[in-house]
């Protein structure tokens, strides 16, 4: 995703594969399938007008993280326990920022 977010415009599956292959061997079919699945989930836009399908992000990094956290919250069986474990991993500075964010929440927002 970083490669697509940092790109200026759509990238083909081959371009994404070439970029990822610089870090180590990865099958082209794995990359192409992953891109198609991300498009099916609405994470990527897929342009099928050309011979080579092109992909670009539909979501910003922050929007994707927000979506993933929302999905995780939806499946948590023990929210208090999970929140405690999460907060327990935060540094003091991160906890202070979390407290500040909570203090500044608009009570009219969900």
C-alpha positions in Angstrom: 0.0 0.0 0.0 2.8 2.4 0.8 4.0 2.2 -2.9 0.5 3.0 -4.1 0.0 5.8 -1.6 3.4 7.3 -2.6 2.8 7.0 -6.3 1.3 9.8 -8.3 -1.5 8.1 -10.2 -2.5 4.5 -10.8 0.0 1.7 -11.0 -0.3 -1.6 -12.8 0.0 -5.0 -11.1 3.4 -5.4 -12.8 4.7 -2.1 -11.4 3.6 -3.1 -7.9 5.2 -6.5 -8.4 8.5 -5.0 -9.6 8.6 -2.7 -6.6 7.8 -5.5 -4.1 10.3 -7.9 -5.7 13.1 -5.5 -4.8 12.6 -6.6 -1.2 12.6 -10.3 -2.0 11.0 -13.0 -4.2 7.3 -12.7 -4.6 5.1 -14.3 -7.2 3.4 -11.9 -9.7 0.1 -13.9 -9.3 0.2 -13.3 -5.5 0.5 -9.5 -6.1 -2.2 -9.4 -8.8 -4.6 -11.5 -6.6 -3.9 -9.3 -3.6 -4.6 -6.1 -5.6 -7.8 -7.5 -7.0 -9.0 -8.5 -3.5 -8.2 -5.0 -2.1 -10.2 -3.5 -5.0 -13.1 -5.8 -4.2 -13.0 -4.6 -0.6 -13.1 -1.0 -1.7 -9.6 -0.2 -0.6 -8.3 0.2 -4.1 -9.8 1.6 -7.3 -9.3 -0.6 -10.3 -9.2 0.7 -13.8 -9.9 -2.1 -16.3 -10.1 0.0 -19.4 -6.6 -0.8 -20.6 -4.9 -4.2 -21.3 -3.1 -3.9 -17.9 -5.3 -3.2 -15.0 -4.3 -0.2 -13.0 -4.8 0.3 -9.2 -4.8 3.3 -6.9 -5.9 3.8 -3.3 -9.5 4.8 -2.6 -8.6 5.5 1.0 -5.9 7.5 2.7 -3.6 5.8 5.2 -5.6 7.3 8.1 -8.9 6.3 6.5 -7.7 2.7 6.1 -6.4 2.5 9.7 -9.8 4.0 10.9 -11.6 1.3 8.9 -9.5 -1.5 10.2 -9.9 -0.4 13.8 -13.6 -0.2 13.3 -13.7 -3.7 12.0 -11.5 -4.9 14.9 -13.9 -3.2 17.4 -16.8 -5.0 15.8 -15.4 -8.5 16.5 -14.0 -7.9 20.0 -15.6 -10.1 22.6 -13.8 -8.5 25.6 -13.6 -4.8 24.8 -12.5 -3.6 28.3 -9.7 -6.3 28.3 -8.6 -5.5 24.8 -8.5 -1.8 25.5 -6.5 -2.4 28.7 -4.0 -4.5 26.8 -3.7 -1.9 24.1 -3.3 1.0 26.5 -0.8 -1.0 28.4 1.5 -1.1 25.4 1.4 2.7 24.9 4.3 5.0 26.1 3.5 7.7 28.6 3.6 10.3 25.8 1.1 8.2 23.8 -1.2 7.8 26.8 -1.1 11.6 27.4 -2.1 12.2 23.7 -4.9 9.6 24.0 -6.2 11.3 27.2 -6.1 14.7 25.4 -7.9 13.3 22.4 -10.6 11.8 24.7 -11.0 15.1 26.5 -11.5 16.9 23.3 -14.1 14.6 21.8 -17.4 16.2 20.7 -20.1 14.6 22.8 -22.5 14.9 19.9 -20.3 12.6 17.7 -20.8 8.9 17.9 
